[in-house]
């Protein structure tokens, strides 16, 4: 006779923050403390939940593993450090300097991180978990956007007595939308994303006092723009129509035809300009290499979509990750600002003038 589950299993739902400042109670759905909740701790969750219930035992086990293994290991990795440097030093300053604000995040094709089906390998499940941790860390960097830094600092100094956390809060912050879409998500995946993922955001944000967890030492370097997040899971292909010029698109190793549609303005190719920032496949092989034929077979016109997308973007190779291969053949793209292009043209003009003058001397 199969062994019946006992009520003792419910005790495993106790979850607490390693940092000691995010409090999660017993039960499968964690919540934030009822008092003294700041913008740094606040996370809204709006969800399109699955109709079928998830396996609570699997969910509890995954919450524990994501909190105690994937999050700290990712934060301690050189990949995270290098990616953080890229976003803080190049991408976020470039997008804000040219008024190209990142207004939403859309994640396509993440894959299942809780599936136990025979078709899901342990490597694929682990890679999806690493990708989820990476996405959340990038969102945290976006939320710590230093746009209008001086103005925020002035406002903060004016209201310093009313804010003991040292954080400048927006008076009426709107949630930052994170939208997930993958037809292979399990009910457990959806429950974790919509009911639990938001509680992990504070782990990726710097605290006013330095955290010593896993050597993750980050003083608070920037004012907080908006630390509320709104998480939803939508059915295929709804998310494609939500991509616009303010989108951060996270789509590692997405099927080439779907990737082309995403970069071409969504499901109907509405020409919305494509995402301002994208983590996705290296497009070089599709544009100039042997994979161009494959891209055209997957979706006619894909090569031109990829070429046009690359022409308007800066790009860098995704930093290597020591605990998995999911970063291989990925690139980080972000839209060039008009000032960047004009600056390069000016530099080239100066160089050309120098060459002409040197030629005249000869």
PyMOL commands that set and color helices and strands:
alter all, ss='L'
color gray80, all
select helices_A, chain A and resi 7-13+56-75+78-97+122-143+149-158+160-162+187-195+197-204+213-215+238-242+256-263+284-288+292-298+302-311+338-361
alter helices_A, ss='H'
color red, helices_A
select strands_A, chain A and resi 104-108+176-181+229-233+247-251+277-281+313-317+330-335
alter strands_A, ss='S'
color yellow, strands_A
deselect
rebuild
show_as cartoon
